[in-house]
Amino acid sequence: MEALAVTVLLSLMILLTFSQVIMRNVFNEGILWGDIFIRQLVLWVGFLGASLAVREAKHISIDFLPHFLPNTWGNFIQFIVNFTAGIISGFLAWAAWRFVEFEMEGSATLFLDIPVWIFQIILPYSFSVISARFLLKTLEALFIKGNPQ
């Protein structure tokens, strides 16, 4: 579902950007809300993409410790890394939700009188999904692959 959403949003982003370029260069006009909407689409594509990257284990990671420690420590290191990333992502989800609540209290709108918080809801959603995925990988390392030691 996320991959489909990323594909649709990215396609919409490309189409809208291309339309803006053509309209500005050919007709000296543009869609007034186009640039703002494209920025919001970049936010959505980026965060949904980050969630997909965690699901597929294609996210950015720093793995210098396995090069210095014995191979038997690999599962333990993965356990600690996934657990830590899950907890940090959970805190980020909570902070993002507080941010969205703050925006809900305000009356700011972006375009077409759509509230700003509607576009920012992707932040707590993505961080929550990322946190859940990291914590599931933690449980997998603990129970499926055996003891993390």
C-alpha positions as CSV (number, residue, x, y, z in Angstrom):
1,M,0.0,0.0,0.0
2,E,2.8,2.4,0.8
3,A,4.6,1.6,-2.4
4,L,1.5,2.4,-4.3
5,A,1.0,5.7,-2.4
6,V,4.6,6.7,-3.1
7,T,4.2,5.9,-6.8
8,V,1.0,7.9,-7.1
9,L,2.3,10.9,-5.1
10,L,5.6,10.9,-7.1
11,S,3.7,10.7,-10.4
12,L,1.5,13.6,-9.3
13,M,4.5,15.5,-8.2
14,I,6.2,15.0,-11.5
15,L,3.1,15.9,-13.5
16,L,2.4,19.0,-11.5
17,T,6.0,20.2,-11.7
18,F,6.1,19.6,-15.5
19,S,2.8,21.5,-15.8
20,Q,4.2,24.4,-13.9
21,V,7.3,24.6,-16.1
22,I,5.3,24.5,-19.3
23,M,2.7,27.0,-18.1
24,R,5.3,29.4,-16.9
25,N,7.5,29.2,-20.0
26,V,4.8,29.1,-22.6
27,F,1.9,31.0,-21.0
28,N,3.7,33.2,-18.4
29,E,1.2,31.8,-15.9
30,G,1.3,29.1,-13.3
31,I,-0.8,27.3,-10.8
32,L,-0.8,29.6,-7.7
33,W,-0.9,26.7,-5.2
34,G,1.3,24.4,-7.3
35,D,4.6,25.0,-5.6
36,I,3.2,24.8,-2.1
37,F,1.5,21.5,-2.9
38,I,4.6,20.1,-4.5
39,R,6.6,20.9,-1.3
40,Q,4.0,19.0,0.7
41,L,4.2,16.0,-1.7
42,V,8.0,16.0,-1.3
43,L,7.4,15.7,2.5
44,W,4.9,12.8,2.0
45,V,7.1,10.9,-0.5
46,G,10.1,11.3,1.7
47,F,8.5,10.0,4.8
48,L,6.6,7.2,3.1
49,G,9.9,6.3,1.4
50,A,11.7,6.2,4.7
51,S,9.0,3.9,6.1
52,L,9.5,1.6,3.1
53,A,13.3,1.7,3.5
54,V,12.9,0.4,7.0
55,R,10.6,-2.3,5.9
56,E,13.0,-3.5,3.3
57,A,16.1,-2.9,5.5
58,K,17.4,-0.5,2.9
59,H,17.7,2.5,5.3
60,I,21.0,4.3,6.0
61,S,23.0,2.6,8.7
62,I,26.4,2.8,10.1
63,D,27.9,-0.6,10.6
64,F,31.5,-0.1,11.8
65,L,31.1,-2.2,15.0
66,P,30.7,-5.6,13.2
67,H,34.1,-5.0,11.5
68,F,35.8,-4.8,14.9
69,L,33.8,-7.4,16.9
70,P,33.5,-11.2,16.4
71,N,30.8,-12.5,14.1
72,T,29.0,-14.0,17.0
73,W,28.1,-10.5,18.2
74,G,26.2,-9.6,15.0
75,N,22.8,-10.6,16.2
76,F,23.3,-8.8,19.5
77,I,24.4,-5.6,17.7
78,Q,21.4,-5.8,15.4
79,F,19.1,-6.3,18.4
80,I,20.5,-3.2,20.1
81,V,20.4,-1.1,17.0
82,N,16.8,-2.0,16.1
83,F,15.6,-1.5,19.7
84,T,17.3,1.9,20.0
85,A,16.0,3.0,16.6
86,G,12.5,1.9,17.5
87,I,12.5,3.8,20.8
88,I,13.9,6.9,19.2
89,S,11.4,6.7,16.4
90,G,8.6,6.3,18.9
91,F,9.7,9.5,20.7
92,L,9.8,11.3,17.3
93,A,6.3,10.0,16.5
94,W,5.1,11.4,19.9
95,A,6.9,14.8,19.2
96,A,5.4,14.9,15.7
97,W,1.9,14.2,17.0
98,R,2.4,17.1,19.5
99,F,3.5,19.3,16.6
100,V,0.4,18.3,14.7
101,E,-1.8,19.0,17.7
102,F,-0.2,22.5,18.0
103,E,-1.0,23.1,14.3
104,M,-4.6,21.9,14.8
105,E,-5.0,24.6,17.5
106,G,-4.0,27.3,15.0
107,S,-6.0,28.2,12.0
108,A,-3.2,28.2,9.4
109,T,-4.1,27.1,5.9
110,L,-1.9,26.4,2.9
111,F,-4.1,26.6,-0.1
112,L,-7.8,26.1,-1.0
113,D,-8.4,26.7,2.8
114,I,-7.0,23.2,3.6
115,P,-5.5,23.3,7.2
116,V,-1.8,22.9,7.4
117,W,-2.0,20.0,9.9
118,I,-3.7,17.8,7.2
119,F,-0.4,17.8,5.3
120,Q,1.7,17.3,8.4
121,I,-0.1,14.2,9.6
122,I,2.4,12.1,7.6
123,L,5.0,12.9,10.3
124,P,3.5,11.1,13.3
125,Y,2.2,8.3,11.0
126,S,5.5,7.6,9.4
127,F,7.5,7.8,12.6
128,S,5.0,5.4,14.3
129,V,5.2,2.9,11.4
130,I,9.0,3.2,11.4
131,S,9.1,2.7,15.2
132,A,6.8,-0.4,14.9
133,R,9.0,-1.9,12.2
134,F,12.2,-1.4,14.1
135,L,10.6,-2.9,17.2
136,L,9.3,-5.9,15.2
137,K,12.8,-6.4,13.9
138,T,14.0,-6.3,17.5
139,L,11.5,-9.1,18.4
140,E,12.6,-11.0,15.4
141,A,16.2,-10.9,16.4
142,L,15.2,-11.9,19.9
143,F,12.8,-14.7,19.3
144,I,13.2,-16.0,15.7
145,K,17.0,-15.8,15.3
146,G,17.6,-16.8,18.9
147,N,19.1,-15.2,21.9
148,P,20.7,-11.9,21.0
149,Q,23.9,-12.8,22.8
